[in-house]
Amino acid sequence: MTRNPTTVSINDSMQQCMEIMSARNLRHLPVLTQGMVLGMVSIGETVKDIISQQGDHIKHLETFIKGHGVA
């Protein structure tokens, strides 16, 4: 087991987790609250979440463009 592993809290966003994982070349991060492990977040989960957010953003922009008569 890794001594002093890099961890995140329940309040950290998926974007923050992705940045930490990318910067430190990690595939998993333990999620802690009050010093207790709640679970793990994986790189796959962060990628899926970011893709979903981007899809939602694209839909919002398409609706905005259509609503303003821009082709």
N, C-alpha and C positions, 0 to 999 in steps of 0.2 A: 504494500500500500504506500502511496505517496505521502511523505511528511509535508505538513502545511500545504494542502492542496488549494488551488485557486477555487474560490466559491462565489456564489451570488446569493442575493436575498430574494425573498418573495416579491419585493418591490422593484427589482430590476426588470427592465423591459426585455423583450426578446431581441430587440436591436442591440441593446447593451451586451447581452449574452453573446450574440454573434460577433460583436467587436472584440470581446475578450477572447473568445475561442479562436478567432482569426489571428489576432495579435500573438497569441501564445501557442498556436498550433495544437489546440485541444479539441477533442471530439465530444467530451461530456463535462458537465459542471454540476457539482453538488449544490442543491438549493437549501440554504439554512435559514432558520428563524430562531432567534434567541439561543443560538448555539446548537440547535437540534436539526438534524438532517430531515428535510421534508421529502426529498426525492432527488431526481437527476433530470437535467435538461440536456438533450442531445443536439448535435449540429443539424441533424435531419429535421428535428422539430422546429429549430429556429428558421431554417430555410423554408419549410412549409408555411410557417406563420408569415414571414416576410413576403413570400409569393402571394399569399392570400390578401395581405394588406395592399399590395401593389395592384392586384386584380380589382379590389374594391375601389381604389383610387382611380383606376382607369375607367371603371363604370361611371363613377361620379363625374369625371371630366367629360365623358361622352354625353351624359345626360345634360350637363351644363352647355356643351357646344350645341346640341340639338335644340335646347330650349331657347337659345339666342339666335337661331337661324343661320349659324355659320356652317358652311358646307364642308 
